[in-house]
Amino acid sequence: MPETVAEIVAAHRAGTLTPEQTVTRCYARLRAHDDPAIFISLKPEAEALAEARALPKDGAGLPLYGVPVAVKDNIDVAGLPTTAACPAFAYDAHRDAGAVARLRAAGAIVIGKTNLDQFATGLVGLRTPYGAPRNLFNPALIPGGSSSGSAVAVAAGIVPLSLGTDTAGSGRVPAGFNNIVGLKPSLGLVSTYGVVPACRTLDCVSLFGLTVDDCWTALQAIAGADNKDPYSRNRPLGSLGAPPKAKIGVPRPGQRLFFGDRQFERGYAMAIARLGHLGCTIVEIDIEPFYETARLLYDGPWVAERTITVRSLLASAPEAIHPVTREIILSGLRPSAIDAFTAFYRLEELRRVADATFRSIDALALPTAPTIYTVAQVNADPIQLNSRLGTYTNFVNLLDLCGLAVPATITEAGIPFGITLLAPGGNDARLATIGRAFHADTRLPLGALKEPQPA
């Protein structure tokens, strides 16, 4: 059976498989997987089948012809509730978010809304009243977040494509922990209209898929300026080409942080060697300015943006918010205007340093996460361990970078390890070109399916 977007669309066009059969298989796999924490709400199967039947028979002009898609539950889907993993916040969505509308126009069929760290605040996947999706490689481990359900749904083969969001790594960390691809577009490339804001100035709609090509096909379908989104930008998307002989930046050895995780450390060394084998030039850079930028995100005034979204609920029913999420959001009340401008000034200085770094390299290649934790470990120390997971992700949107998380290896303990390629905004195609060559060279199976990558 076809698993990737490319294979499914090809089978639909050839008539060897119908969109109805694909949707039926999707729901059958969902029931067989038996993890009620992946989805918060589902479209009735009969409605999804009716949408599949209504598609044109040849799917002409539909790049996602009959592809089932899951959507993170902080993104509006008409006819389904939006909860942001907080029942007291929930509302009925009467129109599609910009990205969802474009997915549908490309022939995709939304089957449901996926679980997340409440209000997209977290990288662990545990801060939700709907239960945590199970890690497919070891149920004792966290699934990663905040887009936990979207990542697990793809890795499990329930859907071949899903939407997440990414403000501080929510579209990359769960990709790394689930052996799938996570594409974080350049800021403004994809509309955030109809998305519950986390940090509105930094939010991105992200994509999860089994391959880079699948994510790129979906990005082509949903990218583009949107007048309904004031943060939308008319940025050129570019196109894929032959893998370039790129200069790839990596941290100096003494600056690489893994918090004692030797297997992830070895996985990263192997990934660097693989990039060199593929013809890239490895350039060691000073990563400390990027670390400092990362610390600004939660130690600085940007937390106040999270507080804006839920200030009414915080005032009327604070107990309705997850305790850890509430603690983080309350901290957004503390920074003053002076603190904010001080942080803005420092960020501009750090942006100049980052710009100088990227003048000497084409892209950064970093661990997607420095380590992974068990559910028990995170429950015992929820804020510090979550913060560690953002070591290589928190700075990305502050610096207006695009990112692509790709699988790199499976450790001796059977845990996926991935790297993330980063470049200045507007270089999405360059990252995809490098990333698809890297992923193919790993010969890793697709997600948790134990199926080989397509040629």
Sequence and secondary structure as in RCSB ss.txt:
>XXXX:A:sequence
MPETVAEIVAAHRAGTLTPEQTVTRCYARLRAHDDPAIFISLKPEAEALAEARALPKDGAGLPLYGVPVAVKDNI
DVAGLPTTAACPAFAYDAHRDAGAVARLRAAGAIVIGKTNLDQFATGLVGLRTPYGAPRNLFNPALIPGGSSSGS
AVAVAAGIVPLSLGTDTAGSGRVPAGFNNIVGLKPSLGLVSTYGVVPACRTLDCVSLFGLTVDDCWTALQAIAGA
DNKDPYSRNRPLGSLGAPPKAKIGVPRPGQRLFFGDRQFERGYAMAIARLGHLGCTIVEIDIEPFYETARLLYDG
PWVAERTITVRSLLASAPEAIHPVTREIILSGLRPSAIDAFTAFYRLEELRRVADATFRSIDALALPTAPTIYTV
AQVNADPIQLNSRLGTYTNFVNLLDLCGLAVPATITEAGIPFGITLLAPGGNDARLATIGRAFHADTRLPLGALK
EPQPA
>XXXX:A:secstr
   SHHHHHHHHHHTSS HHHHHHHHHHHHHHH  TTSEEEE  HHHHHHHHHHS SS TT TTTT EEEEETTB
  TTSEE TT GGG EE  S  HHHHHHHHTT EEEEEE  SGGG  SSS   TT     SS TTB   SSSHHH
HHHHHTTS SEEEEEESSSTTTHHHHHTTSEEEE  TTSB  TTB  SSTTT EEEEEESSHHHHHHHHHHHBS 
 TT TT          S    EEEEE GGG   TT HHHHHHHHHHHHHHHHTT EEEEE  HHHHHHHHHHHHS
TTHHHHHHHHHHHHHH GGGS HHHHHHHHGGGS  HHHHHHHHHHHHHHHHHHHHHHTT SEEEEES S   BH
HHHHHSHHHHHHHHTTTTTTTTTTTEEEEEEEEEE TTS EEEEEEEEETT HHHHHHHHHHHHHHHT  BTTTT
B    
